[in-house]
Amino acid sequence: MRKIEKVVDYLMSTNPEKKVYSRKELNAASETVTGTGLAGAMFKMLNAVDRGTYDITGVIVPLRAPKVQEEVPSVEKTIVREVRKTVLVDAFVPSYIPQVDPNFVKWGAYKDVLKIIKSEFFYPIFVTGLSGNGKTMMVEQAAANAKREFIRVQISPETDQDDLIGGFRLVEGETVFEKGPVVKAMELGAILLIDEIDRGSNKIMALQGVLEGKPIVIKKTGELIEPKPGFNVIATANTKGQGSESGKFSAATIIDEAFLERFTITIEQPFAPVVTEEKILMNHMKAYGKVDSEFAKLLVSWADGIRKTFYDDGVDDVISTRRLGHIVQTYAIFEDRMKSIDLAISRFDEDTKNTFKELYTKFDANVNAEQNEEIDHTI
C-alpha cells in the first residue's frame, strides 16, 4: 500500500474535493511523487467507477472521534484536509555525538574541517577523493572531537525528498508525518554528513534551499523549519559532481551546477602520505592484537607503488587505505602475509589480482624465500 498511499496523499493535498481520477491522471501523479507509474496490481486497490476510471476514497483514512484520555505531553496536530488527520511527530531520532576513535590518525584537511565545525558557521563543504581514503571518518572524528551532534545520510539513486525532508506514514489509521534526517539536523543544529552525494539522482535538488542556510518550508505540512545555530552540511563524493570519466564509479552522476555552487569550498582528499599510512596500519594492528611493523611498512610501500602506477595509467585499480586495513585484519586471523593479501584483493579481476600479488613479492623478501622453499620441496 505504501506507493498508492503516497499518490493519494499527493492528490488529496492538491485537490481535496476531487475523488475520481483516470488511469492516466493516477500514473501522472505517481510519476510526480515516486518517479514511476503505478503497477497494474495497485489499481485493484482502488474502486473502479468505469473503464479506466477510479475512486480513491477507498484509500483515504476517515477522521475518528477523539478519545478521552489523561493529559500527556502531546504532539503538534494540524488538519491539512477535511478527510484526513495529520500528526507531526518526532519519532525519527538519527543523531548522536560520535565517540572519539583512539586509532584515528589526524592528517590532511582534518584540522581545517575541525576548525570549520567549531566555528559553528553555516559553511557547506564538498569533500572529494578516491574511495577508501578516509573522507567520512575524517568528518565523523572532527564532529567527535568538537562534541557535536552528527547525522549521516547515505545517498543512493533511489533517495528522494521523502527520505531526506520527511514524509507521511500510515500509523494506526492516522496519517503521520515523520520529519527526515535533514530537518532533524536543522532543528538540532547538528552536523549533517551527506555521504556519496554524487550517487543521487536529480531528486537531491530538494536540498538546494537547505544549502543556503535559510529557513525552509516543508511543502507537505506548511511548517517553517529554521536552522539552529551550528547546523552545517558536509558532503562526500568520489567525484567532483561531473560524473566519472574513467568509469570506475559507474553510479556517480552529474550534479546540477547550481547545486554545486552552494558549497562554499571543495576539499580534495588524496591518500595519506606513507608515514601517516604506516601509523594508521600500526594502530589497526594494535587494535587487532597482531603487530608486525615490518609488514605494515611493506604494505604501505606496495600500495604507494600501485597508486603511482595507477596515476600513470599503468593499472586500472588502486589499493586503498581501507583495503590495507582489511589485509591487516585478515592477517590477525590467519597469520599468513600472502594469504591475507590474496583473500583481501580477490575482489579485483584475476589479471589485476595477480599483478598486485606479483608486485608485492618484489617488496617482501620473506615471501620470496617461502615460495622458493615450497618449490624446492616439490622438486
C-alpha positions as CSV (number, residue, x, y, z in Angstrom):
1,M,0.0,0.0,0.0
2,R,3.0,2.3,0.5
3,K,3.2,3.7,-3.0
4,I,-0.5,4.1,-3.6
5,E,-0.9,6.0,-0.3
6,K,1.8,8.4,-1.4
7,V,-0.1,9.0,-4.6
8,V,-3.4,9.5,-2.8
9,D,-1.7,11.9,-0.3
10,Y,-0.5,14.0,-3.1
11,L,-3.8,14.1,-4.9
12,M,-5.7,14.9,-1.8
13,S,-3.3,17.7,-0.9
14,T,-3.6,19.3,-4.4
15,N,-7.4,18.9,-4.8
16,P,-9.2,17.7,-1.6
17,E,-12.7,17.8,-3.3
18,K,-11.8,15.5,-6.2
19,K,-12.3,11.8,-5.6
20,V,-12.4,10.3,-9.1
21,Y,-9.4,10.0,-11.4
22,S,-8.5,8.4,-14.7
23,R,-5.7,5.9,-15.0
24,K,-3.7,8.4,-16.9
25,E,-4.1,11.0,-14.1
26,L,-3.1,8.5,-11.5
27,N,0.0,7.4,-13.4
28,A,1.0,11.1,-13.9
29,A,0.6,11.7,-10.1
30,S,2.7,8.6,-9.4
31,E,5.4,9.8,-11.7
32,T,5.5,13.2,-9.9
33,V,5.6,11.7,-6.4
34,T,7.7,8.5,-6.9
35,G,9.3,8.8,-10.3
36,T,7.5,5.8,-11.7
37,G,3.9,4.9,-12.7
38,L,1.6,2.6,-10.8
39,A,1.8,-1.2,-11.3
40,G,-1.3,-2.9,-12.6
41,A,-2.0,-4.6,-9.2
42,M,-2.2,-1.2,-7.5
43,F,-5.3,-0.2,-9.5
44,K,-7.1,-3.1,-7.9
45,M,-6.8,-1.4,-4.5
46,L,-9.0,1.4,-5.8
47,N,-12.7,1.4,-6.6
48,A,-13.3,1.1,-10.3
49,V,-16.0,3.6,-11.3
50,D,-15.9,2.9,-15.1
51,R,-13.4,1.5,-17.6
52,G,-10.1,3.3,-16.8
53,T,-11.6,5.5,-14.0
54,Y,-11.1,5.0,-10.3
55,D,-12.5,6.4,-7.0
56,I,-9.6,7.0,-4.5
57,T,-11.8,7.3,-1.4
58,G,-11.2,3.7,-0.5
59,V,-7.6,4.5,0.4
60,I,-8.5,7.6,2.4
61,V,-8.4,7.2,6.2
62,P,-11.5,8.8,7.7
63,L,-11.4,11.0,10.7
64,R,-12.0,9.3,14.0
65,A,-13.8,10.7,17.0
66,P,-11.2,11.9,19.6
67,K,-10.5,9.6,22.5
68,V,-10.9,10.9,26.1
69,Q,-7.6,10.2,28.0
70,E,-5.4,11.6,30.7
71,E,-3.4,14.6,29.8
72,V,0.0,13.6,28.5
73,P,2.7,15.6,26.6
74,S,1.1,16.0,23.2
75,V,2.5,16.2,19.7
76,E,1.5,19.1,17.4
77,K,-1.6,18.3,15.4
78,T,-2.9,20.1,12.4
79,I,-5.8,19.4,9.9
80,V,-4.3,19.6,6.4
81,R,-7.5,18.4,4.7
82,E,-11.1,17.6,5.6
83,V,-10.9,13.9,5.1
84,R,-7.6,13.2,6.7
85,K,-5.9,14.0,10.0
86,T,-2.1,14.6,10.1
87,V,0.0,14.3,13.2
88,L,3.5,15.8,13.2
89,V,5.8,13.5,15.2
90,D,9.4,13.4,16.1
91,A,9.8,9.6,16.1
92,F,12.9,9.8,13.9
93,V,15.9,10.2,16.1
94,P,19.1,9.6,14.0
95,S,21.5,11.9,15.7
96,Y,24.4,11.1,18.1
97,I,27.7,12.5,19.2
98,P,30.3,10.2,17.7
99,Q,32.8,8.6,20.0
100,V,36.5,9.6,19.7
101,D,38.3,6.7,18.0
102,P,41.7,6.3,19.7
103,N,43.0,4.6,16.5
104,F,42.2,7.6,14.3
105,V,45.2,9.4,12.9
106,K,44.7,13.1,12.3
107,W,46.1,14.2,8.9
108,G,45.4,16.2,5.8
109,A,42.4,18.5,6.0
110,Y,41.3,17.2,9.4
111,K,42.3,20.4,11.2
112,D,40.6,22.6,8.7
113,V,37.3,20.6,9.0
114,L,37.5,20.6,12.8
115,K,38.1,24.4,12.7
116,I,35.0,24.9,10.5
117,I,32.8,22.7,12.7
118,K,34.0,24.5,15.9
119,S,33.2,27.9,14.3
120,E,29.5,27.0,14.2
121,F,29.2,28.9,10.9
122,F,26.9,27.6,8.2
123,Y,29.7,26.7,5.8
124,P,28.8,23.9,3.4
125,I,31.8,21.7,2.4
126,F,32.2,19.3,-0.5
127,V,34.9,16.6,0.1
128,T,36.0,14.6,-2.9
129,G,38.6,11.8,-3.3
130,L,39.0,8.2,-4.3
131,S,37.1,5.5,-2.4
132,G,38.6,4.3,0.9
133,N,40.9,7.2,1.7
134,G,39.2,8.3,5.0
135,K,36.8,11.1,3.9
136,T,33.8,10.0,6.0
137,M,36.0,9.0,9.0
138,M,37.7,12.4,9.0
139,V,34.3,14.3,9.2
140,E,33.0,12.0,11.9
141,Q,36.0,12.3,14.0
142,A,36.1,16.1,13.7
143,A,32.5,16.1,15.0
144,A,33.5,13.7,17.8
145,N,36.4,16.0,18.8
146,A,34.1,19.0,18.8
147,K,31.4,17.1,20.7
148,R,28.8,18.0,18.1
149,E,25.7,16.0,17.2
150,F,26.2,14.2,13.9
151,I,23.7,12.8,11.4
152,R,24.9,10.8,8.4
153,V,22.7,10.3,5.4
154,Q,23.7,7.7,2.8
155,I,22.7,8.7,-0.7
156,S,21.6,6.2,-3.4
157,P,19.8,6.6,-6.8
158,E,16.5,6.0,-5.0
159,T,17.0,8.7,-2.4
160,D,14.2,11.3,-2.7
161,Q,12.6,14.2,-0.8
162,D,10.6,11.8,1.3
163,D,13.8,10.2,2.6
164,L,15.6,13.5,3.2
165,I,13.0,16.0,4.4
166,G,10.3,13.6,5.7
167,G,7.0,12.1,4.6
168,F,3.6,10.7,5.6
169,R,3.4,7.3,7.2
170,L,0.2,5.4,8.0
171,V,0.2,4.5,11.7
172,E,-2.9,3.0,13.4
173,G,-5.3,4.6,10.9
174,E,-3.7,8.1,11.1
175,T,-1.5,9.8,8.6
176,V,1.7,10.6,10.5
177,F,4.3,13.0,9.1
178,E,7.7,11.9,10.2
179,K,10.5,14.5,9.9
180,G,13.5,13.3,7.9
181,P,17.2,13.4,8.9
182,V,17.8,16.8,7.1
183,V,15.0,18.5,9.1
184,K,16.2,16.9,12.3
185,A,19.8,18.1,11.7
186,M,18.5,21.7,11.1
187,E,16.4,21.6,14.3
188,L,19.3,20.2,16.4
189,G,22.0,22.4,15.0
190,A,23.8,19.2,14.1
191,I,26.5,18.4,11.5
192,L,24.8,16.8,8.5
193,L,27.0,14.4,6.6
194,I,25.6,13.7,3.1
195,D,27.7,10.6,2.2
196,E,28.3,9.7,-1.5
197,I,26.2,12.7,-2.7
198,D,27.2,12.0,-6.3
199,R,25.3,8.7,-6.2
200,G,21.9,10.6,-6.1
201,S,19.5,11.5,-8.8
202,N,18.1,15.0,-9.6
203,K,15.8,14.4,-6.6
204,I,18.6,15.7,-4.3
205,M,17.7,19.1,-5.6
206,A,15.2,19.1,-2.8
207,L,18.3,20.1,-0.6
208,Q,19.1,23.3,-2.6
209,G,17.2,25.5,-0.2
210,V,18.9,23.7,2.8
211,L,22.3,24.5,1.3
212,E,21.5,28.2,1.6
213,G,21.4,28.0,5.4
214,K,18.0,29.7,5.5
215,P,14.6,28.6,6.9
216,I,12.7,26.1,4.6
217,V,9.1,25.2,4.4
218,I,8.0,21.6,4.5
219,K,5.7,21.6,1.5
220,K,3.6,18.7,2.7
221,T,2.7,20.3,6.0
222,G,3.4,24.0,5.6
223,E,5.7,24.0,8.7
224,L,8.6,26.5,8.7
225,I,11.9,25.0,9.8
226,E,14.6,27.4,11.0
227,P,18.1,26.0,11.2
228,K,19.6,26.2,14.7
229,P,23.0,27.8,15.1
230,G,25.7,25.3,14.5
231,F,23.9,23.5,11.7
232,N,26.2,22.7,8.8
233,V,26.3,20.4,5.7
234,I,29.3,18.4,4.7
235,A,29.1,16.2,1.6
236,T,31.5,13.5,0.4
237,A,31.9,12.1,-3.1
238,N,34.3,10.1,-5.2
239,T,34.0,12.7,-8.0
240,K,33.5,16.5,-8.2
241,G,29.9,16.1,-9.4
242,Q,30.8,15.9,-13.0
243,G,30.4,12.1,-13.4
244,S,33.2,9.5,-13.7
245,E,35.3,9.7,-16.9
246,S,37.2,6.6,-16.1
247,G,34.0,4.6,-15.4
248,K,35.4,3.4,-12.0
249,F,32.4,5.0,-10.3
250,S,29.7,4.0,-12.7
251,A,26.9,5.1,-10.4
252,A,28.3,8.6,-10.0
253,T,26.0,11.2,-11.6
254,I,26.5,14.7,-12.9
255,I,25.3,17.1,-10.2
256,D,23.5,20.3,-11.2
257,E,25.9,23.2,-11.4
258,A,23.6,25.5,-9.3
259,F,23.5,22.8,-6.6
260,L,27.3,22.5,-6.5
261,E,27.7,26.3,-6.4
262,R,26.1,26.3,-3.0
263,F,29.0,24.6,-1.4
264,T,31.4,27.2,-0.1
265,I,34.6,25.2,-0.5
266,T,35.7,21.9,-2.0
267,I,38.4,19.8,-0.3
268,E,40.3,17.3,-2.4
269,Q,41.5,14.4,-0.3
270,P,44.3,12.3,-1.6
271,F,45.6,9.1,0.0
272,A,47.6,9.6,3.2
273,P,51.3,10.1,3.0
274,V,53.4,7.0,3.5
275,V,54.5,7.9,7.1
276,T,50.9,8.7,8.1
277,E,49.5,5.5,6.5
278,E,52.1,3.4,8.4
279,K,50.7,5.0,11.7
280,I,47.2,4.1,10.6
281,L,48.1,0.5,9.9
282,M,50.1,0.1,13.2
283,N,47.0,1.4,15.1
284,H,44.9,-1.2,13.2
285,M,47.4,-3.9,14.1
286,K,47.4,-2.9,17.8
287,A,43.6,-3.0,17.8
288,Y,43.5,-6.5,16.3
289,G,46.3,-7.8,18.6
290,K,48.7,-8.7,15.8
291,V,51.6,-6.2,15.5
292,D,54.1,-6.6,12.6
293,S,55.8,-3.3,11.9
294,E,57.8,-4.8,9.0
295,F,54.6,-6.0,7.3
296,A,53.0,-2.6,7.9
297,K,55.9,-0.8,6.1
298,L,55.9,-3.3,3.3
299,L,52.1,-3.0,2.7
300,V,52.3,0.8,2.6
301,S,55.2,0.8,0.2
302,W,53.4,-1.7,-2.0
303,A,50.2,0.3,-2.0
304,D,52.1,3.5,-2.8
305,G,53.8,1.9,-5.8
306,I,50.5,0.7,-7.1
307,R,48.9,4.2,-6.7
308,K,51.8,5.8,-8.6
309,T,51.3,3.3,-11.4
310,F,47.6,4.0,-11.4
311,Y,48.1,7.7,-11.7
312,D,50.4,7.0,-14.7
313,D,47.6,4.9,-16.2
314,G,49.6,1.7,-15.8
315,V,46.9,-0.2,-13.8
316,D,43.1,0.3,-13.5
317,D,42.7,-0.1,-9.8
318,V,44.4,1.0,-6.5
319,I,44.9,-0.4,-3.1
320,S,43.1,2.0,-0.7
321,T,43.8,2.6,2.9
322,R,40.6,0.8,3.8
323,R,41.8,-2.2,1.8
324,L,45.1,-2.2,3.7
325,G,43.0,-2.2,6.9
326,H,41.2,-5.3,5.6
327,I,44.6,-7.0,4.9
328,V,45.8,-6.3,8.4
329,Q,42.6,-7.7,10.0
330,T,42.8,-10.8,7.8
331,Y,46.5,-11.2,8.9
332,A,45.4,-11.1,12.5
333,I,43.2,-14.1,11.8
334,F,45.4,-16.3,9.5
335,E,48.9,-15.0,10.4
336,D,50.0,-15.5,6.8
337,R,51.0,-12.4,4.8
338,M,50.5,-13.8,1.3
339,K,47.2,-15.5,2.2
340,S,45.9,-12.3,3.8
341,I,46.8,-10.3,0.7
342,D,45.3,-12.9,-1.6
343,L,42.0,-13.0,0.3
344,A,41.7,-9.2,0.7
345,I,42.3,-8.4,-3.0
346,S,40.2,-11.2,-4.5
347,R,37.5,-8.7,-5.3
348,F,39.6,-7.5,-8.3
349,D,39.6,-9.3,-11.6
350,E,42.1,-12.2,-12.0
351,D,44.7,-10.2,-14.0
352,T,44.7,-7.2,-11.6
353,K,44.9,-9.5,-8.6
354,N,47.9,-11.5,-10.0
355,T,49.6,-8.3,-11.0
356,F,49.2,-6.9,-7.5
357,K,50.4,-10.1,-5.8
358,E,53.4,-10.3,-8.1
359,L,54.3,-6.7,-7.3
360,Y,54.1,-7.4,-3.6
361,T,56.7,-10.3,-3.9
362,K,59.2,-7.7,-5.1
363,F,58.9,-5.8,-1.8
364,D,58.8,-8.8,0.6
365,A,62.0,-10.9,0.6
366,N,60.4,-13.3,3.2
367,V,57.6,-14.2,0.8
368,N,60.1,-14.9,-2.0
369,A,62.1,-17.2,0.4
370,E,59.0,-19.1,1.4
371,Q,57.9,-19.5,-2.3
372,N,61.4,-20.8,-3.2
373,E,61.3,-23.2,-0.3
374,E,57.9,-24.5,-1.5
375,I,59.4,-25.1,-5.0
376,D,62.4,-27.0,-3.5
377,H,60.1,-29.3,-1.6
378,T,58.0,-30.1,-4.7
379,I,61.2,-31.0,-6.6
